[in-house]
């Protein structure tokens, strides 16, 4: 797959333009409602799918299939990020009108970190082909661990990162609007909002350790790996505001994500034995996720109905 420099520049230009538009649209601290989040989610989804159509038109169906497979995997794993973001925001009691600011800079940092990880991964694969087997085994182990510990939740109070942050940087007890830093008694100190941002960034780095190898399982094209990541991550903020209040309904999602990781890990381990077609891989991932979401909604709907009847 030959990708000219102008194509990279065009993609980066579109990403930066959308970030500027998003920042301008939410330049004032405000609560993002479900309707607005749904509109923005539709915009980001259309952008991601539209880019896939461009890939299909320029480079063909096979590469488009690889892009869409990576996009679906990253988009689904992003929902798991939403779980953790909701826990972090709840623990710090972050006012809803400041949450978008944190997520905006969180996504900006995520794009930079993932670009670095993708570049490093591409160099490793080009230099050491056997690293793909390491990635595959890692994904299988990660998927199994996720399935076994799917009911466990993150506890920010026990976070090593948070303890280290508080030890190194003085933090105020209260929020100061949407500011990350304020000046008190002649020195700069952090607000709780900066602590939240640091945790969000570290959380995304941890998730990237899973998601980047997972996408390399469906494509080793750096351009497709980066763009599928980027367009999925751009919609993360809107996805959070759309789903944050519904997280309790996705009871089987982690199990579904665990199965996806195991599947792509096995696919990677079988590369030299049997190459699973991209279309088949995409169909399996989509089927697992749709089944997990549908089963979750049926389970919670039944539970809600039972509770209402009992009440």
N, C-alpha and C positions, 0 to 999 in steps of 0.2 A: 504494500500500500504506500504509494508515493504522495506525500502531503507537502505542498510547497509552503515556503515561509509566509506567504501572504495569507494562506488559509489559517495558519496559527494566529497571525496578527488579527485577522478578521474575527476569529472566535474570541480572542482576548478582548477585542474592542467591543463586541456585543455584550460580553460578561460585565465589563466595566460600565458600559452605558446603562445596563439594567440595574446595576448596583447604585449608580448615581440617581436614576429615576426613582428607585425604591427609597433611597435616603431622602430625596427631595419630597416625596409623597408623605413620608413619616418624619419630617424634620422637627415637628413638635411632639412632645411627650403626650401620648394618647392611648386609650384602651382600644385594642384591635378586636372588633366584634367578629362573630362567626361568619356573618354575611361578607364582610370585607375580606376575611381570611379565605373564604371560599372563592371569591373573585380572583384574588392574587394567586391562589393555588391553581386555578384554571389557567391563568396567564403563564405561570411557570411550567405547568404541564404541557400547554400548547407549544411553548418554546422548546422544551425538551423533545417532544414528539416531532415538531417541525424540523429540528436539526437532524433527527433520524431520517426524515424524508429526504433531506439534502444529501446525507451520506448515501442513501439508496440511489439517488439520481446520479451522483458523481462517481461513486466507487462500486456500486452494485449491491445486490441483495445480500450476499454473504457478509460483507462488512457492516451493512445496515443491521443484519441480524445480531452480529456481535455487539454493536453499539446498544441495541435495544435490550439484549440480555444483561449487559453491564448496567444499563440504566435501571432496569427493573430490580436487580439485586441491590444496587445502591439505594434506590428509593425505598425499598422494603426495610433495609437495615437502618435507614434514617428514622423510621417509625420507632425503632428501639431507642434511638437518641432522644426522641420526644419523651419517652418514659422517664429517662434520667433528668432531662431538663425540668420536667414538672416537679420531680423530687427536690432538685436544687432550688428552684424558685420557691417552692413551698417551705423548705427548711429556713431559707433566709427571709421569708415573707416579703419577697420583692413585689412592690406595687405593680399592677398590670400595665400601667402606662409607661413603665421603664423597661419592661421585658423585651420589647422589640429592639431597643438600643443595644442591649446586651447580645441578643441573637444576631443583630446585624454585624457587629464586630466579631462575634464568634464565627459566623460564616466566612467573613473576610479572612480571618486567621486560618480557618479550615481549608480554604482554597489554596493558601500559600503552603501550609504543611503537607497537604495531599499532593501538590505539585512536586514538592521535594521527595516525598515517598515514592511517587510514580517514577520520577527520574532515577532514583536509587534502584528501584525494582527493575527498571528496564536495563540499567547497566549490569546489574547482577545476572539477569537472565541472558543477556548477550554474552557475558563473560563466562558464566557457569550454568550451562543448560540444566544440570542436575538440581539447581535450586528450585525448579518447578516441583520436584518431588517433595522437597522440604516444605514448600508452600502448601502442597496438597495434604501432607500428613498433618501439618499445623491446623488446617481448616477442619479436617475430620475430628481431631482432638478437641478443637474449640467448639465445634458443633455438639459433640457428645457432652462436654462440660456444660454448655448452655442448656441442653435438655435436662441434665441432672439437677442443675441449680436454677431452673427457670422461675421458681417461686421466690428466690432471694432478691432483695432490693438494695440499692446503694444507700449507705448511711453517711451523709456528708460529715457528721460529727467525728467519724473515725477515719476520715480521709487524711492520708499522710501529706498530701499536697496542701490541704487547708491548714493543717497544723504548722507546716513549714512556712507557709505564707504569713500566718499570724505571728510567727516567731521572728521573721525577717523584716516585716513591714508593719508599722503601726496602723491600726484600723479604727475608724470612728465607730461609735455605738449606734449611730443613726444615719439614715440616708440624707443626702444633701442634693435633692432634686435628682437629675440624671447624671450628676458628676461622678467621675471615677476617682478623682483626686481633689482635695481641698487643702487650703493653707490654714493651719492652726498654730498659734503661739510661735510664729516665725518659721514653721517647717511644713513641708508637704506630707500629708497623711492620706492613706487610702480610705475610701468609703466601702461599705459592704458590697456595693455594686461592682467594684473592681475584684473583690474576692470571688463573687459569682462568675464574673467573666473568666477569671483564671480557671475555675473549676470547669466551666463550659468548654474552654479550649482544650484542657487536659483530657476531658471526657471524649472529645472528638478525636484527639490523637489516639486514644485507646481504641476507639471504634474503627479508626482508619487501619489499625494493625490487622483487623479482621477483614474489612471490606476491600482493601487494595489487593491482597492476594486472591480474594474471591473473584474480583474482576479479571485478574490475570489468568484465571482459569477459563474464561470464555473468550478472551482476546489478549494477544501480546502486542497489539498495536498501541504505542504510547498515546497517539492522537485520540484513539477511541477510548482508552482507559481514562484519560484526563477529561475529555468532553462528557462522557457518561457520568463521571463523578461530579463535575462542575455543574451540569444542568440539573442533576438530582439534588445537590447541596443547595443550589440557589433557592429552591422551593421549601427549604427546611423551616424557615421562620413562619411562613404562612401555614405550613403543615402543623406546626406546633399549636398555633392559635385555633386551628380548625379541629384538632383532635385532643387537645390537652384535657378537656372536660369529659372526654369519652374513653380515656385510657383504661378505665376499669372494665370496659366491655371487651377488650382484646385479650381474653384469658388464654387463648391458645396460640397467640402470635409468636411468642418466644420459641415455642416448640416448633412452629412452622419455620422460623428463621434458622433454628438449629438444624432442621432437616435440609434446608437450602445449603447451609455451609458444608454439611456432610456430603451432599450431592456434588457440589462443585469441587470439593476436595477429592472425592473419588474420581470425578471426571479428569482432574489434573493428574492423578496417579496412574490413570489408564492411557495417558497420551501416546505412549509408544506401543501399546498393545491394541487398543481400539479407540479411534477418534470418534467421540460422540458428536453427531451433527449439531450445529448451532441451533437449528430450529427445534430439535428434540430437547436440548438443554433448556432453551427458553420456555418451551411448553411445560416441562417438568417443574421449573421454578414457579411459573405462573399458576399451575394447578395446585401446588403445595400451598402457596400463599392465599389463593382464593378459598381453598378448603379450610385453612386455619382461620381466616377472617369470618367465613360463613358459619363455621362451627362455634366460634366465639360468640357471634351475635345470637345464634339460636340458643346457646347455653345461657347467656345472660338474659335474654328475653324471657326464657322459661323461668329463671330465677326471679326476675322482676315481677312476672305475672303471679307466681306463687306467693311472693311477699305481699303484693297488693291484695290478693284473695284472702290471705291470712289476716292482714291488717283490717 
